[in-house]
Amino acid sequence: MKKNILIFLFIILQILMVNYTFAFAEGPKNYLKGKFYSTVEDHFLIATEKMDDNRFSKTVIVILENNKDEGAWGLVINKPIGSMPVALLIDASLSSSEEREELYKFHIPVFWGGPVEVKKIFVLHSSDYESVSTKNYGKISITQDYKILFDIAKNKGPKNSLVILGYSGWATGQLEGEMEKDDWILSDIDVSLIFEKESTSKWKKAYKNSFIKI
């Protein structure tokens, strides 16, 4: 009798091990353990279909900083506003009349970065360029002085760049609350996706690679 019980327990153990191995092998490739929003810095923040704020419908945001004391902020990368002359982005007092005439001839795509400080200019770019105001975030950087705009116009700027107006920001705990409601999901940052010329496909591609909430 005791031998039969041991054989039965052994069979059950084998079945459980097979099921565990299968589950492990077939598990999702993209996931974060624990609270999936515990760290959002250095990730794409992607709006889900549940997002009810039209401003953020199908947006992809590069989250650049996040901490418990100051909340989180980042830049939308897939909402082009249109193309405009570089001259309109640079204070007239910083260039001569001749330079300004040339800058009016050079048009550049401009993106909406979020609803906060919509007149503030951010240049999100590849890390091959550096100026006095450049802040590096790994494979990408942000520069906020006018020199980079002059350099872009003269083909002396970074290899890849997005000129962005405004940013997206959340107070402490606010973003986590929105993520609890499934308004947002995360994925790894894809630098090539950030600088793709076709903005309409960015959300779909980023969403496809998003983490699965567990």
Secondary structure as GFF3:
##gff-version 3
##sequence-region A 1 214
A	DSSP	alpha_helix	2	25	.	.	.	ID=ss1
A	DSSP	beta_strand	43	47	.	.	.	ID=ss2
A	DSSP	three_ten_helix	54	56	.	.	.	ID=ss3
A	DSSP	beta_strand	60	67	.	.	.	ID=ss4
A	DSSP	beta_strand	71	76	.	.	.	ID=ss5
A	DSSP	beta_strand	80	85	.	.	.	ID=ss6
A	DSSP	three_ten_helix	86	89	.	.	.	ID=ss7
A	DSSP	three_ten_helix	92	94	.	.	.	ID=ss8
A	DSSP	alpha_helix	97	105	.	.	.	ID=ss9
A	DSSP	beta_strand	107	112	.	.	.	ID=ss10
A	DSSP	beta_strand	116	126	.	.	.	ID=ss11
A	DSSP	beta_strand	135	137	.	.	.	ID=ss12
A	DSSP	beta_strand	140	143	.	.	.	ID=ss13
A	DSSP	alpha_helix	147	153	.	.	.	ID=ss14
A	DSSP	beta_strand	161	170	.	.	.	ID=ss15
A	DSSP	alpha_helix	174	180	.	.	.	ID=ss16
A	DSSP	beta_strand	184	188	.	.	.	ID=ss17
A	DSSP	alpha_helix	191	194	.	.	.	ID=ss18
A	DSSP	three_ten_helix	199	201	.	.	.	ID=ss19
A	DSSP	alpha_helix	202	208	.	.	.	ID=ss20
###
